[in-house]
């Protein structure tokens, strides 16, 4: 398959301000875009965080649902953890940073890597993974030293009760290669299998099924980077030929084009192709994330949409 690594990971959260504080103030990422999710009639903020340019593989995004949506149930078929890549020698920096800010954390080792577990304010699990090499450029505009800064997504962990068909799907459907196992967790690699090209599967046979749909305080979906429109369509055809028909036509998301597909475990994945201009199609590089941006088909509704959105200011 043609996956080069991750594109973005999207969570569903309750409060926009605490989400900005978590990603920008604590993790030192750049807020690269403020726009809206409008798959229905009610608008919700869609916030993007990443490196200077918001490059694929560095992106974390959030749907800000407020209290209106029901809280999601964690369990099988859910992304149970988001792992971020940091330089191996920076783990102590992050432990000290979390401790000084009252953030609960736990150090542990998995699959040969030193890791730090912590949580988003809305209870979503994250990990920092110390790696020897990751050539992705971090955001230099925060108080996190560049030598310690987050490089991007390392991996996600999919929690599932059954693994056989998921293994088949990752192997034959997505072209991932089975790598290592550590207890209940197995890793799979795309491309060269570097940081940002790994998927972890946590086999939990007795766990209950997690929720689907737009529910807050969960990971909504995981997007994988694909470069060519023909490869995106070929992948869709490939899944359908295998009998996996829960896959969408390409959808224009303004900054990228998305094909969504459901895994046998239930987790929602996405094959994503970036717009050629990326996040600079409607903002200059220096001002990314500073103002609400709407796709052209929603611009005439801007006053209505703004009135319905939670106030995020101040961002700093």
Backbone as a ProteinNet text record, in pm:
[ID]
protein_1_A
[PRIMARY]
XXXXXXXXXXXXXXXXXXXXXXXXXXXXXXXXXXXXXXXXXXXXXXXXXXXXXXXXXXXXXXXXXXXXXXXXXXXXXXXXXXXXXXXXXXXXXXXXXXXXXXXXXXXXXXXXXXXXXXXXXXXXXXXXXXXXXXXXXXXXXXXXXXXXXXXXXXXXXXXXXXXXXXXXXXXXXXXXXXXXXXXXXXXXXXXXXXXXXXXXXXXXXXXXXXXXXXXXXXXXXXXXXXXXXXXXXXXXXXXXXXXXXXXXXXXXXXXXXXXXXXXXXXXXXXXXXXXXXXXXXXXXXXXXXXXXXXXXXXXXXXXXXXXXXXXXXXXX
[TERTIARY]
83.8	0	87.7	24.4	98.9	99.5	78.7	79.3	222.4	245	378.7	395.8	288.2	290.1	156.7	154.6	31.7	11.9	-112.8	-146.1	-191.1	-296.7	-342.7	-421.8	-442.8	-528	-628.2	-754.7	-860.4	-928.3	-933.5	-1002.8	-1130.7	-1218.3	-1340.6	-1332.6	-1344.3	-1322.8	-1441.9	-1443.4	-1554.6	-1529.6	-1408.6	-1380.6	-1265.6	-1289.8	-1188.8	-1069.9	-1095	-984.1	-887.2	-940.1	-850.5	-778	-841.2	-775.7	-657.7	-676.5	-566.9	-455.3	-490.7	-389.2	-309.2	-375.6	-307.7	-207.6	-251.8	-165.7	-60	-98	-6.9	79.2	15.7	90.5	167.7	108.6	176.1	268	215.5	293.1	381.8	356.2	442.4	420.1	299.7	266.7	212.4	209	153.8	7.6	-76.7	-215.1	-212.7	-227.7	-208.4	-338.3	-452.5	-577.7	-694.3	-784.8	-914.1	-1021.2	-1099.1	-1207.3	-1325.5	-1419.1	-1537.6	-1562.4	-1624.4	-1684.5	-1831.1	-1877.8	-2018.4	-2071.3	-2071.3	-2131.2	-2282.3	-2329.6	-2472	-2507.7	-2610.9	-2653.2	-2582.5	-2535.6	-2473	-2322.5	-2263.3	-2118.4	-2041.3	-1927.1	-1834.9	-1695.4	-1617.1	-1479.3	-1403.1	-1319.3	-1221.3	-1085.3	-1005.8	-877.1	-764	-660	-544.7	-417.6	-331.7	-203.9	-94.6	25.4	135	263.3	348.1	473.5	450.5	555.8	543	447.8	456.3	376.9	250.8	234.1	123.9	140.2	260.3	289.9	224.2	187.6	134.1	229.6	171.5	252	280.2	262.9	279.2	145	36.6	-92.5	-177	-226	-332	-447.7	-568.6	-682.9	-792.3	-878.9	-983.1	-1116.1	-1220.6	-1357.3	-1402	-1442.4	-1484	-1635.9	-1685.1	-1827.2	-1901.9	-1829.7	-1899.6	-1978.4	-2074.4	-2150.8	-2266.4	-2288.7	-2407.3	-2402.7	-2286.4	-2274.7	-2260.5	-2310.1	-2290.2	-2143.9	-2104	-1966.1	-1946.9	-1838.6	-1811	-1770.7	-1796.1	-1758.1	-1630.7	-1528.3	-1402.4	-1412.3	-1344.9	-1347.8	-1293.4	-1331.8	-1285.4	-1328.8	-1238.8	-1268.4	-1234.3	-1177.9	-1138.4	-987.5	-944.4	-804.1	-784.1	-708.3	-696	-584.5	-491.3	-382.3	-319.6	-277.8	-203.4	-60.9	36.2	176.8	247.1	326.4	399.4	548.8	622	765.7	844.2	938	1030.1	1171.2	1275	1411.5	1431.1	1505.6	1524.7	1576.3	1667.7	1728.8	1639.9	1519.7	1432.6	1327.2	1320.8	1216.3	1220.3	1339.4	1348.8	1296.3	1319	1263.3	1111.7	1049	903.4	850.3	918.8	878.3	882.4	988.2	998.7	890.6	863.1	762.4	623.9	589.8	460.8	451.8	558.5	556.5	540.3	608.9	602.5	467.6	391	260.9	144.8	175.1	70.2	0.3	67.2	9.4	46.8	-52.5	-25.7	43.5	143	215.8	266.7	307.2	365.5	469.8	588.4	695	687.8	713.6	715.6	792.1	820.5	887.5	793.7	794.2	714.7	782.3	790.7	847.1	985.7	1061.4	1198.7	1216.3	1107.2	1114.4	1074.6	1142.4	1101.8	986	882	759.8	709.9	627.2	560.6	413	329.1	183.3	134.1	36.4	-32.3	-167.1	-248.9	-383.5	-417.1	-499.6	-568	-664.5	-697.6	-793.6	-926.5	-964.5	-1089.7	-1072.1	-956.9	-937.6	-887.6	-843.1	-788.2	-642.5	-605.6	-470.5	-369.1	-255	-141.9	-16.5	81.7	214.7	318.9	429.6	550.1	643.4	702.9	793.2	929.9	1032.7	1167.7	1229.7	1275.1	1332	1471.4	1552.1	1688.2	1687.3	1603.3	1605.8	1464.6	1442.9	1318.2	1350.2	1357.1	1403.6	1294.1	1173.7	1069	1103.1	1077	1113.2	1005	1041.1	941.6	908	806	770.1	865.8	926.5	1025.7	967.5	837	779	722.1	757.8	707.2	821.5	789.2	893.6	960.1	922.8	989.9	1117	1233.4	1357.4	1349.7	1402.7	1398.1	1454.6	1554.2	1615.5	1522.4	1414.1	1318.9	1181.6	1161.8	1028.1	970.8	838.8	766	789	823.9	848.7	722.5	629.4	507.5	446.8	350.9	286.7	387.8	396	477.7	394	277.5	190.8	57.3	-37.4	-160.8	-175.6	-253.6	-284.5	-432.5	-463.2	-600.8	-631	-733.8	-775.9	-881.6	-863.4	-957.9	-970.1	-1090.6	-1113.8	-1062.2	-1066.7	-1025.4	-921.5	-819.6	-707.9	-690.6	-746.1	-715.5	-754.6	-879.6	-922.4	-856.9	-830.9	-762.2	-620.9	-553.8	-421	-429.5	-527.3	-546.6	-571.7	-653.1	-687.6	-564.9	-486.4	-366.7	-265.1	-253.5	-155.7	-200.8	-311.9	-356.2	-428.7	-500.4	-577.2	-494.7	-408.2	-333.7	-184.9	-137.5	2.5	98.9	53.1	141.2	210.3	329.2	409.7	410.3	380.5	385.1	528.7	547.6	681.9	695.5	688.6	719.9	595.8	610.5	504.6	563.3	489.4	529.1	404.6	388.8	268.2	146.6	46.8	-76.5	-67.3	45.3	57.9	149.4	100.4	178.8	191.3	304.8	327.5	328.1	283.1	279.6	342.9	410	484.7	439.1	431.1	414.7	545.7	569.2	690.4	814.1	902	1026.8	1010.4	892	868.8	936.8	959.9	1018.9	910.1	951.2	854	759.7	630	531	481.8	533	493.2	458.3	410.4	382.5	239.1	177.2	45.1	58.1	0.3	5.9	-134	-142.1	-268.6	-261.7	-356.8	-363.8	-477.3	-441.5	-540.5	-597.8	-725	-795.2	-923.1	-915.2	-1028.1	-1152	-1137.4	-1252.3	-1311.9	-1260.9	-1309.1	-1440.5	-1526.9	-1653.5	-1632.4	-1731.6	-1724.6	-1729.5	-1643.4	-1647.1	-1750.9	-1776	-1879.2	-1826.3	-1918.9	-1890.4	-1962.1	-1939	-2012.6	-1951.4	-2015.8	-1967.5	-2000.9	-1908.7	-1921.9	-1794.3	-1808.1	-1692.9	-1600	-1477.7	-1373.2	-1321.4	-1316.1	-1257.8	-1172.2	-1103.9	-1036.4	-1136.2	-1164.2	-1265	-1210.8	-1094.2	-1038.3	-889.5	-825.9	-682.5	-665.8	-591.3	-571.9	-429.1	-417.2	-287.9	-260.6	-135.4	-94.6	-77.2	-140.6	-128.6	-105.8	-18	28.1	-49.6	-98.3	-156.1	-305.1	-381.2	-525.3	-553.8	-472.5	-494.6	-471	-370.5	-343.2	-457.1	-516.2	-628.8	-747.4	-777.4	-888.3	-856.7	-731.5	-691.5	-707.5	-675	-689.2	-835.9	-922.9	-1066.4	-1114	-1074.4	-1114.4	-1059.6	-937.2	-874.2	-953.5	-992.9	-1070.7	-1205	-1271.2	-1401.9	-1389.6	-1280.5	-1259.4	-1236.9	-1187.9	-1170.5	-1300.8	-1405.5	-1533.1	-1553.2	-1458	-1471.7	-1534.2	-1666.9	-1739.3	-1775.7	-1738.4	-1763.1	-1651.4	-1652.3	-1548.7	-1615.6	-1577.4	-1646.6	-1580.7	-1654.1	-1594.6	-1504	-1408.4	-1325	-1411	-1381.9	-1454.2	-1358.7	-1404	-1323.3	-1333.2	-1222.5	-1216.6	-1141.9	-1140.2	-1083.3	-930.9	-868.4	-722.3	-667.7	-755.4	-716.3	-840.2	-817.5	-924.3	-921.4	-1037	-1043.9	-1128.1	-1075.5	-1152.2	-1155.3	-1273.8	-1288.1	-1318.9	-1262.5	-1290.2	-1286.4	-1375.6	-1390.3	-1310.6	-1230	-1153.9	-1243.4	-1203.1	-1282.3	-1299.4	-1204.4	-1217.4	-1321.3	-1349.8	-1445	-1383.5	-1252.4	-1186.6	-1199	-1220.7	-1232	-1095.4	-1056.5	-933.1	-968.7	-867	-886.8	-762.1	-781.4	-672.4	-680.5	-577	-584.2	-478.6	-523.7	-434.3	-442.2	-330	-327.6	-356.5	-420	-432.4	-293.2	-262.2	-126.9	-78.7	-168.9	-129.6	-134.2	-180.5	-186.1	-266.3	-218.8	-291.2	-267.4	-179.5	-153.6	-246.6	-346.7	-439.2	-526.9	-543.3	-627.2	-563.8	-440.4	-367.7	-219.6	-149.9	-6	59.9	183	253.6	263.4	292.8	313.2	184.8	70.5	-56.8	-142.5	-84.4	-162.8	-227.9	-355.8	-426.8	-471.3	-452.4	-483.5	-629.3	-698.2	-837.4	-918.5	-1048.1	-1137.6	-1139.3	-1119.9	-1124.1	-1236.9	-1312.7	-1423.2	-1401.5	-1443.7	-1439.3	-1532.3	-1504.7	-1579.8	-1729.3	-1767.1	-1910.3	-1982.3	-1906.1	-1968	-1945.7	-1872.4	-1835.7	-1957.1	-2062.4	-2180.1	-2254.2	-2223.7	-2287.4	-2197.8	-2089.3	-1992.5	-2053.4	-2134.8	-2192	-2274.8	-2353.4	-2436.4	-2350.4	-2245.6	-2161	-2081.5	-2027.6	-1949.5	-2036	-2161	-2250.6	-2277.1	-2264.4	-2294.3	-2172.9	-2053	-1930.6	-1885.3	-1820.4	-1758.8	-1649	-1636.1	-1528.6	-1397.8	-1297.5	-1168.3	-1067.8	-1085.9	-987.9	-979.4	-861.6	-736.5	-667.5	-595.4	-522.2	-388.4	-332	-198.4	-204.4
-119.5	0	125	240.1	363.9	454.9	400.3	485.8	522.5	651.9	700.9	718.9	712.8	736.3	795.1	860.7	925.3	1059.4	1099.5	1235.1	1316.6	1270.3	1337.1	1238.8	1277.1	1201.6	1299.4	1261.9	1351.7	1297.6	1381.8	1349.6	1431.4	1389.9	1464.3	1511	1642	1697.5	1782.5	1819	1895.4	2044.9	2087.5	2229.8	2275.6	2379.6	2427.4	2492.5	2572.3	2641.3	2543.2	2443.4	2346.7	2263.1	2243.5	2169.8	2249.2	2379.4	2465.1	2467.8	2482	2485.5	2355.5	2243.5	2114	2103.8	2131.1	2111.9	2220.4	2344.8	2456.9	2485.1	2504.4	2544.5	2429	2310.2	2196.7	2123.8	2087.2	2005.4	2087.4	2217.5	2302.5	2290.2	2252.4	2244.8	2378.5	2395.2	2516.9	2495.4	2594.1	2592.5	2640.7	2547.6	2582.5	2612.8	2581	2611.2	2605.9	2704.7	2703.5	2707	2601.9	2597	2525.6	2473.6	2412	2274.2	2190.9	2066	2095.4	2065.5	2089.5	1974	1856.3	1741.9	1739.4	1818	1832	1979.4	2018.8	2158.4	2240.6	2176.3	2246.9	2254.8	2376.4	2385.6	2358	2295.7	2274.4	2314.5	2367.9	2399.8	2273.4	2288.2	2186	2253.4	2213.8	2276.4	2184.1	2243.1	2167	2213.6	2117.9	2147.4	2067.1	2126.1	2053.4	2132.2	2111.5	2186	2317.3	2383.9	2518.1	2521.2	2420.9	2419.3	2334.1	2265.5	2171.4	2056.2	2000.4	1894.6	1762.4	1680.5	1547.9	1470.9	1400.8	1325.3	1400	1534	1613.3	1658.2	1627.2	1689.1	1611.7	1686	1640.5	1737.3	1686.5	1774.8	1737	1834.8	1814.9	1869.1	1787.6	1834.9	1880.1	2006.1	2058.5	2048.3	1945.2	1916	1982.6	2034.1	2087.2	1977.5	2016	1914.6	1855.2	1902.1	1859.5	1712.4	1665.5	1526.7	1435.7	1312.9	1219	1180.7	1139.8	1097.4	957.1	939.3	810.6	706	581	468.8	406.4	398.4	339.4	187.1	123.2	-22.1	-75.1	-195.7	-259.2	-177.4	-169.3	-91.3	54.3	93	231.6	247	367.1	403.7	433.3	349.6	362.3	456.1	488.6	578.3	638	764.6	834.9	851.7	806.2	817.2	920.3	1005.5	1112.2	1088.2	1121.4	1096	1213.9	1184.4	1285.4	1226.4	1311.7	1258.6	1176.1	1069.3	975.1	1042.8	1137.8	1203.1	1309.3	1330.9	1436.6	1385.9	1255.7	1201.6	1266.7	1284.5	1346.4	1489.6	1561.3	1696.8	1693	1599.2	1593	1546.6	1455.5	1413	1532.3	1610.8	1729.5	1831.7	1847.2	1944.4	1904.2	1777.8	1731.6	1746.7	1707.3	1716.2	1857.9	1953.2	2092.6	2155.9	2097.2	2152.8	2071.5	1976.6	1898.7	1801.3	1760.5	1665.1	1523.5	1439.8	1300.5	1228.4	1146.5	1073.3	942.5	853.2	725.2	684.3	651.3	605.3	452.9	402.9	258.4	228.6	101.9	56.9	-34.1	-17.7	-105.5	-114.8	-236.1	-260.9	-198.8	-201.2	-153.5	-4.5	69.1	214.6	261.7	364.4	430	524	518	593.5	664.1	765.7	837.1	846.8	791.5	802.1	928.8	995.8	1109.9	1123.3	1218.1	1229.7	1372.5	1381	1504.9	1540.4	1668.9	1704.2	1631	1585.1	1511.7	1360.9	1315.8	1174.6	1089.1	1149.4	1074.4	1040.7	914.5	869.5	906.1	956.6	989.4	922.6	906.7	861.6	945.4	970.6	1018	899.2	883.5	772.1	829	790.5	836.7	756.6	825.7	757.8	811.8	727.8	767.8	866.3	839.3	918.4	953.1	1081.2	1128.8	1262.6	1266	1385.4	1486.9	1466.3	1567	1691.4	1808.1	1933.4	1975.1	2008.3	2050.5	2198.7	2241.5	2383.1	2449.1	2560.3	2629.3	2748.9	2770.8	2891.2	2875	2769	2748.2	2756.1	2734.5	2736.4	2600.1	2502.2	2372	2382.2	2350.4	2357.3	2267	2311	2227.4	2087.4	2074.5	1943.4	1847.4	1900.1	1815.9	1812.5	1891.8	1913.8	1789.5	1782	1673.7	1680.8	1567	1558.9	1528.8	1460.6	1424.2	1299.2	1243.7	1119.8	1006.1	926.7	805.1	686	668.4	554.2	576.3	491.4	482.7	339	321.8	188.2	161	54.2	11.4	-99.9	-81	-183	-271.7	-403.4	-493	-624.8	-682.7	-812.7	-926.7	-909	-1014.3	-957.6	-1036.8	-985.2	-1051.3	-1170.2	-1245.4	-1168.6	-1121.8	-1051.7	-914.8	-851.1	-722.2	-739.2	-847.4	-876	-892.2	-966.9	-986.2	-852.6	-768.8	-639	-548.4	-541.9	-458.2	-509.4	-641.6	-702.8	-693.6	-758.8	-767.2	-641	-576.7	-458.9	-332.2	-311.4	-186.5	-201.6	-323.8	-343.9	-321.5	-335.6	-320.1	-452.4	-441.9	-559.4	-582.5	-704.6	-738.9	-732.3	-668	-651.4	-725.1	-653	-709.3	-722.8	-802	-818.1	-800.2	-730.1	-707.6	-723.9	-840.6	-867.6	-871.4	-789.1	-787.7	-698.5	-628	-528	-578.3	-569.2	-604.1	-482	-470.8	-355.1	-396.6	-303.4	-319.5	-196.1	-215.9	-106.6	-82.6	44.5	83.2	144.9	141	197.9	143.9	232.6	187.8	151.5	176.2	140.2	231	356.8	453.6	513	600.1	674.8	747.3	736.3	793.5	696.6	573.7	472.2	340.4	348.7	229.8	232.4	115.8	96.4	-13.2	8.9	-90.8	-144.4	-273.8	-341.4	-399.7	-362.4	-412.4	-513.9	-640.5	-748.2	-757.8	-721.2	-725.9	-807.3	-941.2	-1027.2	-1010.2	-956	-946.9	-807	-712.9	-575.6	-560.6	-470	-445.8	-360.1	-363.6	-285.3	-136.2	-58.7	86.2	146.7	275	343.2	386.9	405.2	461.2	596	666.1	789.3	909.2	1024.2	1149.4	1155.6	1111.9	1118.4	1177.5	1256	1333.3	1250.7	1302.8	1249.4	1112.5	1094	973.3	1014.5	917.1	939.5	906.6	1003.8	983.3	899.9	939	863.8	889	802.9	810.4	818.4	919.9	941	907.1	835.8	795.8	873.3	911	998.3	919.9	969.2	909.6	1024.6	1008.4	1122.6	1146	1042.9	1058.1	1025.1	1099.5	1074.5	935.8	891.7	758	650.3	670.2	572.7	569.6	685.1	691.2	612	630.3	558	409.4	378.9	238	166.6	237	176.9	149.9	245.1	225.3	101.8	91.8	-23.7	-153.8	-147.8	-266.6	-317.7	-228.1	-270.1	-328.4	-263.5	-312.4	-449	-471	-601.3	-711.3	-673.7	-770	-794.4	-716.3	-729.6	-629.7	-539.2	-434.7	-312.4	-305.8	-204	-82.3	-83	34.2	135.2	192	284.6	392.5	518.1	629.2	669.7	746.9	818.9	929.5	979.3	1090.5	1211.9	1271.4	1389.2	1507.3	1622	1743.8	1805	1802.8	1861.4	1995.3	2060.1	2193	2191.9	2132	2127	1991.1	1896.7	1763.4	1689.2	1574.5	1490.2	1357.5	1313.3	1201.1	1086.4	966.7	843.6	773.3	758.5	696.9	548.3	467.4	324.1	267.5	173	112.9	-17.7	-33.9	-157.6	-267.8	-394.2	-501.9	-485.6	-421.2	-398.6	-293	-205.6	-97.5	40.3	52	182.6	244	377.3	448.3	497.2	456.4	501.4	589.7	655.8	748.5	748.3	743.1	761	904.5	983.7	1128.6	1179.6	1262.7	1327.7	1478.1	1541.6	1684.5	1769.3	1885.3	1987.6	2040.4	2071	2117.2	2236.5	2328.1	2446.4	2423.7	2308	2278.5	2382.1	2414.8	2509.4	2654.3	2677.1	2813	2853.5	2774	2809.6	2927.8	2954.2	3066.6	3153.5	3123.5	3204.2	3200.4	3310.8	3310	3226.4	3184.4	3097.7	3160.4	3288.8	3354.7	3368.5	3361.4	3383.5	3258.1	3141.9	3018.5	3005	2970.4	2944.7	3066.9	3185.7	3307.5	3349	3307.1	3346.7	3226.9	3234.4	3130.5	3133.6	3018.5	3005.5	2910.7	2951.5	2869.7	2834.9	2717.6	2687.8	2781.9	2801.1	2899.7	2873.1	2746.2	2715.9	2750	2791.9	2831.9	2978.9	3052.3	3189.4	3278.9	3260	3346.2	3320.8	3210.8	3179.5	3214.5	3287.2	3311.7	3375.3	3482.8	3540.6	3439.8	3360.2	3259	3154.2	3109.3	3004.7	3055.7	3175.7	3231.7	3246.8	3287.8	3306.4	3175.8	3064.5	2934.5	2867	2925.2	2859.4	2908.7	2821.2	2855.7	2958.8	3055.3	3153.6	3090.1	3098.1	3037.9	3138.6	3265.7	3366	3371.5	3402.4	3420.6	3286.6	3278.3	3156.1	3151.4	3266.7	3271.3	3253.8
0	0	0	-14.3	-34.7	87.6	206.4	325	362.8	385.5	420.2	570.5	644.2	788.1	828.7	941.4	987.8	918.3	907.6	864.8	985.5	1053	1175.4	1260.1	1385.2	1477	1535.5	1535.4	1581.2	1705.8	1808.5	1932.4	1942.8	2032.6	2061.9	2206.4	2228.3	2361.4	2403.1	2530.8	2585.7	2582.3	2616.4	2635.5	2546.9	2467.5	2374.6	2442	2544.5	2611	2675.2	2745.3	2808.9	2704.3	2588.2	2480.4	2425.2	2405.7	2360.4	2464	2589.7	2695.3	2698.9	2680.1	2681.1	2566.3	2445.1	2328.6	2313.8	2339.3	2315.8	2438.4	2554.5	2673.9	2735.9	2741.2	2803.7	2705.6	2589.5	2495.9	2403.4	2393.5	2312.1	2162.7	2120.9	1979.2	1930.4	1800.8	1742.5	1706.7	1740.3	1693.3	1548	1453.9	1313.4	1239.3	1298.2	1229.8	1326.8	1308.6	1376.7	1269.4	1261.7	1165.5	1231.3	1153.5	1212.2	1152.2	1231.9	1186.1	1161.4	1041.9	1011.6	926.7	985.5	917.9	940.1	1035.5	1061.7	1059.7	1132.4	1134.1	1240.3	1345.8	1457.9	1435.7	1436.7	1416.5	1545.1	1530	1641.1	1594.8	1688.2	1654.1	1614.8	1513	1477.1	1485.7	1584	1613.3	1570	1511.7	1462.4	1532.6	1567	1631.6	1561.5	1554.2	1491.3	1495.3	1394.6	1388.4	1313.6	1273.3	1214.7	1096.3	1010.4	887.9	900.5	1013	1023.7	927.3	922.8	826.6	866.9	768.5	800.3	891	985.8	1081.7	1209.4	1207.6	1330.2	1385.4	1316.7	1344.8	1445.5	1544.6	1633.7	1615.6	1603.1	1584.8	1684.4	1712.7	1814	1765.2	1779.4	1766.9	1906	1919.5	2049.9	2058	2125.8	2128.1	2243	2343.6	2459.1	2529	2613.5	2686.9	2607	2483.5	2409.3	2368.2	2328.6	2286.3	2407.7	2400.1	2511	2523.3	2642.8	2663.9	2608.6	2535	2474.4	2576.6	2542.5	2627.3	2572.5	2655.7	2613.3	2616.1	2521.4	2517.8	2387.1	2351.7	2229.2	2108.1	2009.8	1890.9	1903	2015.7	2038.1	2023	1985.4	1999.3	2147.1	2215.6	2360.9	2402.9	2311.7	2348.1	2223	2234.5	2130.3	2179.7	2103.1	2142.1	2054.9	2120	2053.1	2066.8	1963.4	1957.7	2013.8	2104.9	2157.8	2156.6	2155.7	2164.2	2290.6	2276.9	2387	2513.2	2497.2	2612.5	2676.1	2621.1	2673.6	2770.6	2794.4	2881.5	3019.6	3075.3	3207.6	3206.2	3096.3	3083.9	3096.8	3027.9	3029.3	3164	3228.1	3362.4	3457.8	3450.6	3535.9	3500.9	3373.2	3329.5	3380	3364.9	3414.2	3565.9	3635.1	3780.6	3829.8	3766.7	3810.8	3782.2	3690.5	3654.3	3710.7	3794.7	3858.5	3766.2	3659	3564	3607.2	3629.8	3667.1	3552	3584.4	3481.5	3539.3	3449.7	3490.7	3387.9	3433.1	3344.4	3331	3211.3	3189.4	3060.7	3038.1	2915.8	2837.9	2706	2619.9	2483.6	2433.1	2300.8	2286.1	2396.5	2394.3	2408.3	2429.8	2440.4	2579.6	2627.9	2751.6	2720.2	2803.2	2776	2901.5	2877.4	2985.8	2950.9	3037.2	3021.5	3089.1	3026.3	3086.9	3017.6	3061.5	3006.3	2965.7	2863.8	2826.6	2939.5	2959.8	3065.8	3057.5	2939	2924.3	2931.4	2983	3012.5	2898	2789.1	2676	2705.6	2688.9	2723.1	2615	2661.5	2574.8	2629.6	2542.3	2582.6	2509.4	2575.9	2509.7	2495.6	2378.4	2351.3	2314.6	2390.3	2361.4	2248.3	2142.7	2026.3	1996.2	1933.8	1896.3	1780	1680.4	1557.7	1513.9	1487.3	1428.6	1363.1	1230.8	1160.8	1131.6	1184.6	1168	1249.9	1192.7	1258	1356.4	1480.5	1578.4	1563.7	1633.4	1644.5	1742.7	1700.6	1782.8	1857.1	1846.5	1903.5	2042.6	2113.5	2248.9	2348.1	2476.2	2578.9	2595.9	2513.2	2515.7	2431.6	2486.8	2409	2285.8	2172.4	2051.5	2072.4	2158.8	2182	2254.4	2313.7	2386	2320.1	2216.8	2161.8	2094.4	2095.3	2029.4	1879.1	1820.3	1675.8	1596.4	1655.4	1584.8	1644.6	1574.3	1617.9	1608.7	1713.1	1710.4	1665.7	1730.1	1701.2	1769.4	1740.1	1817.8	1864.8	1970.9	2021.3	2000.7	1928.2	1906.9	2006.2	2086.8	2182.8	2117.1	2125.8	2060.7	2136.3	2131.9	2195	2109	1977.4	1885.3	1789.1	1760.1	1681	1544.7	1523.6	1401.6	1275.2	1269.4	1148.3	1137.9	1251.7	1247.3	1192.5	1232.8	1177.6	1025.5	980	835.6	766	827.2	768.8	759.1	866.8	865	763.8	755	665.1	519.7	488.1	349.5	302.9	394.1	355.1	347.2	447.9	456.2	425.7	413.6	379.3	492.8	618	733.1	764.6	820.4	853.4	1003.6	1045.9	1187.7	1237.2	1353.2	1407.6	1540.9	1651.7	1782.7	1869.4	1977	2076	2214.8	2299.4	2438.1	2523.8	2586.1	2663.4	2572.5	2602.6	2523.6	2400.7	2383.7	2277.5	2166	2042.1	1923.9	1834.4	1765.6	1679.1	1532.7	1449.2	1304.3	1241.8	1128.4	1066.6	923.6	887.8	748.3	701.6	573.3	514.2	585.4	635.6	697.9	844.7	901.7	1041	1140.4	1102.1	1194.7	1283.5	1376.4	1455.2	1359.9	1385.8	1295.9	1190.9	1194.4	1096.6	1164.9	1288.6	1368.4	1420.2	1423.8	1483.4	1587.6	1705.6	1812.3	1840.6	1860.7	1888.9	2029.2	2113	2250.2	2259.3	2277.4	2282.2	2423.1	2437.6	2565.7	2546.8	2558.3	2521.3	2607.5	2726.6	2816.9	2825.5	2749.4	2759.1	2682.5	2728.2	2660.5	2535.9	2447.2	2324.2	2356	2291.7	2304.7	2211.4	2229.1	2150.7	2014.9	1920.4	1789.3	1779.8	1671.9	1646.6	1716.6	1699.3	1756.4	1904.9	1986.1	2131.1	2187.4	2291.7	2339.7	2429	2437.2	2525.7	2481.2	2350.5	2291.7	2171.8	2113.3	1985	1875	1789.9	1685.9	1570.7	1518.4	1406	1392.6	1315.3	1286.4	1135.7	1089.1	945.9	905.6	794.2	739.7	611.1	593.8	483.8	354.4	250.6	117.9	20.3	-76.3	-154.7	-284.1	-348.5	-481.3	-479.9	-559.9	-567.4	-623.6	-718.7	-774.7	-669.5	-584.4	-478.4	-378.1	-351	-258.2	-312.9	-439.9	-502.2	-517.3	-549.1	-559.2	-425.3	-316.9	-184.3	-153.1	-185.3	-165.5	-242.3	-368	-449.5	-390.6	-339.2	-281	-160.8	-70.2	46.4	4.4	-89.4	-133.5	-200.5	-272.1	-335.5	-232.9	-113	-4.3	71.5	38.9	107.5	219	237.7	339.6	273.6	279.2	203.8	288.3	416.4	501	475.6	354.8	310.7	225.9	246	181.6	50.2	-26.5	-138.8	-82.7	-161.8	-113.8	-77.6	36.2	83.7	94.2	46.3	49.9	188.6	263	396.7	396	281.8	262.5	259.5	360.4	366.2	321.4	302.8	256.6	207	146.6	93.4	168.9	214.4	307.7	254.1	270.6	251.3	386.4	444.8	576.9	560.4	649.9	645.7	787.3	811.8	944.6	949.7	1054.4	1071.7	1128.1	1116.3	1177.1	1327.6	1394.3	1538.1	1569.6	1472.9	1493.4	1486.4	1504.4	1500.9	1361.7	1359.8	1233.5	1187.6	1066.9	1003.8	884.6	832.3	721.1	633.2	503.1	407	357.5	383.7	368.5	271.7	179.2	83.3	102.9	131.1	161.7	38.5	62.4	-40.3	-72.1	-198.7	-232.9	-151.5	-114.1	-37.1	113.4	155.6	298	374.9	493.6	578.5	538.6	442.4	395.7	281.6	251.9	145	183.8	315.8	357.3	466.1	507.2	605	571.2	598.7	583.3	690.9	664.9	758.9	897.3	904.4	1033.6	1114	1047.7	1117.6	1127.9	1100.5	1109.6	1246.7	1247.5	1371.4	1447.4	1391.5	1467	1456.2	1350.1	1328.4	1279.7	1302.9	1252.7	1100.4	1039.6	894.5	856	755.5	707.4	560.9	518.8	375.3	300.1	173.2	94.8	97.2	104.4	101	231.9	333.9	460.6	494.2	410.3	445	465.7	387.5	401.3	532.5	599.3	727.7	846.2	823.2	929.6	1053.9	1044.4	1167.1	1246.6	1176.2	1242.3	1312.5	1244.8	1301	1420.4	1409.3	1519.5	1643.7	1625.2	1739.4	1813.2	1743.4	1804.1	1865.1	1845.7	1889.2	2025.9	2096.6	2224.2	2201.6	2291	2283.1	2328.4	2241.7	2273.4	2325.6	2298.7	2340	2492.1	2548	2474.7	2450.6	2339.5	2308.1	2379.4	2411.7	2472	2622.8
[MASK]
++++++++++++++++++++++++++++++++++++++++++++++++++++++++++++++++++++++++++++++++++++++++++++++++++++++++++++++++++++++++++++++++++++++++++++++++++++++++++++++++++++++++++++++++++++++++++++++++++++++++++++++++++++++++++++++++++++++++++++++++++++++++++++++++++++++++++++++++++++++++++++++++++++++++++++++++++++++++++++

